[in-house]
Amino acid sequence: MESSSKGLLTQVTQFWNLLDDLAENNPESYEKFIQQQLKEGKQLCVAPEPQLCLQTKILKPKEKTLFINLCQWKRIPAPQSTTHPVPLSVGRPEDMSEASDVYTVIDVAYNPDVLQAAEKDQVKRDQLIRMAMKCIEQQLQFTLSNSYHIAKFRIKGSIHRMKQNLMRIQTGPTDLREQMRKELTLEQIRSSTVSNADQFPQLLLPQSQASGKTERLIEEISSTEIQVEMKRPAYELKIVADQNEKPLKIELKVELPGVNSVSLCDLSVSEDDLLIEVSEKYRLHLNLPEPVDTEMTTAKFIKEKATLIVTMPLV
């Protein structure tokens, strides 16, 4: 233990000697290095910001409504290229309640550049959402519904709570500056290597956090892991009327070849639209021609014909 401490002290001394030599022999490179560290330190101080909120469901271990706050955070590195995994950070799930409604909120952060690139591209945005949901399932051992919808608000819960959750800080004497002191430790210097005086290492997250040996702050997921072609199934939609030709209900028949159980079908119906998904096989989203009564909507699956029939009474 004592020899290890001496070795660490020797490496730290060597590091500072390199800095002193650089300052004396190449002031321009020294200034550039210091400014770079200040810039990165400033980015570490920037808090995450809410981008959008989506609503889905936790199916297992207990069925519950789930809100996912997608946030942008400069602290999350951008992917090295379009073929590299996309880093993201998942906060702890928090159960909340409003009146009689109980739901769970999870905060997920991406690099701002990643979210901005997907802002006007619906396919990319859906891909990022699927990545976040996949990561939540993997990290928290949840089973989530395949369907989701984007809420009209940007964040569920308070911004202060979201920042605390993602930044792992608590109210009281511990603040972000204290968090920074913990992160910019000698461990970073000890794990750094310098090939010459002009190439100094960057100060990044501690290895204990970046390596995932303890609690992982940042997860990397490749987009290829969730790229599954979802086919649009054949369907027939008709409005059923009474003898006086007054519209009564909407009847939808969807053909789902290869599906042998209704449990594989994920159905979501709102007053004016409908979404049917079968994991990794089918996806059908329809805008309904008339408002429907969601509470009276029924669905049945004819196994012999692999057909789902949804009956939606009109309001």
Disulfide bonds with the S-S distance in Angstrom:
none
